[in-house]
Amino acid sequence: MPTQQSHEAQAQHNEDLANKLLIDGQFNDWVCTTSFYSALHFFEAFLARYPGRCKHPNAQGPIEHSETSRPLGLNVSPHTWRENVISANFSIQVYRDYHQLRQSSEMARYHTNAPSQNASSHYFFTPSDVQQILNTRLQHFKAVLNY
């Protein structure tokens, strides 16, 4: 499993790219995606930094990494499991921040809920949308994790 430091480095790398893409203004869909993956890696770094801090009734013991703590036989994706762990251990607002980051990323990558089948996800996200995703949702999520 990756270390706390490697998760922190990847999280920062993703956030730095999101900021560059935001300034560029041409890749709003990728701002969403890199912001989400930044949050994901900050959360994994948090789990590694504070082993046992997060618990879940379905987990067999303390959660040190979301990929290895997902119970066998539990039919949920790793992303859904991670959201379940966040929901069980943090406030509803923290969960909403993370969930919105995930939804925006999925919409950007898979055109989920795009206004039309022919619409590119790049055009679906306005500059205001991506600023809110990166500068509000991600920053609030990081602050709660002490990053």
URHUUR-V659848 format. One record per pair of residues at least 12 apart in sequence whose C-alpha atoms are under 7 Angstrom apart, sorted by the first residue. I is the first residue (numbers start at 1). J is the second residue. D is the distance in Angstrom with one decimal. If there is no record, write none. Layout:
I;J;D + I;J;D
This chain:
3;48;6.9 + 4;45;4.4 + 4;48;5.2 + 4;49;6.1 + 7;41;5.1 + 7;42;6.5 + 7;44;6.4 + 7;45;5.1 + 8;41;6.5 + 8;42;5.9 + 8;45;5.8 + 10;41;6.6 + 11;37;7.0 + 11;38;4.1 + 11;39;6.8 + 11;41;4.9 + 11;42;5.6 + 12;38;6.7 + 14;34;5.2 + 14;35;6.7 + 14;37;6.7 + 14;38;5.1 + 15;34;6.5 + 15;35;5.9 + 15;38;5.6 + 18;31;4.7 + 18;34;5.5 + 18;35;6.0 + 27;122;6.2 + 28;122;5.4 + 28;125;6.0 + 28;130;6.3 + 29;108;4.9 + 29;121;6.0 + 29;122;4.7 + 29;125;6.7 + 31;130;6.5 + 32;101;6.9 + 32;104;5.8 + 32;105;5.0 + 32;108;6.8 + 32;130;6.5 + 32;133;6.8 + 33;105;4.3 + 33;108;6.8 + 35;101;6.9 + 35;134;5.9 + 35;138;6.6 + 36;101;5.0 + 36;102;5.7 + 36;105;6.2 + 39;138;6.4 + 42;142;7.0 + 44;65;6.0 + 46;145;6.4 + 47;63;6.9 + 47;64;5.0 + 47;65;5.9 + 48;64;5.5 + 48;65;6.6 + 51;63;6.6 + 51;64;5.0 + 52;64;6.4 + 54;89;6.0 + 55;89;7.0 + 56;85;6.0 + 56;88;6.3 + 58;71;6.7 + 59;71;5.8 + 66;82;5.9 + 94;141;6.0 + 97;137;5.0 + 97;141;6.4 + 98;141;6.8 + 101;133;6.6 + 101;137;7.0 + 108;121;5.1
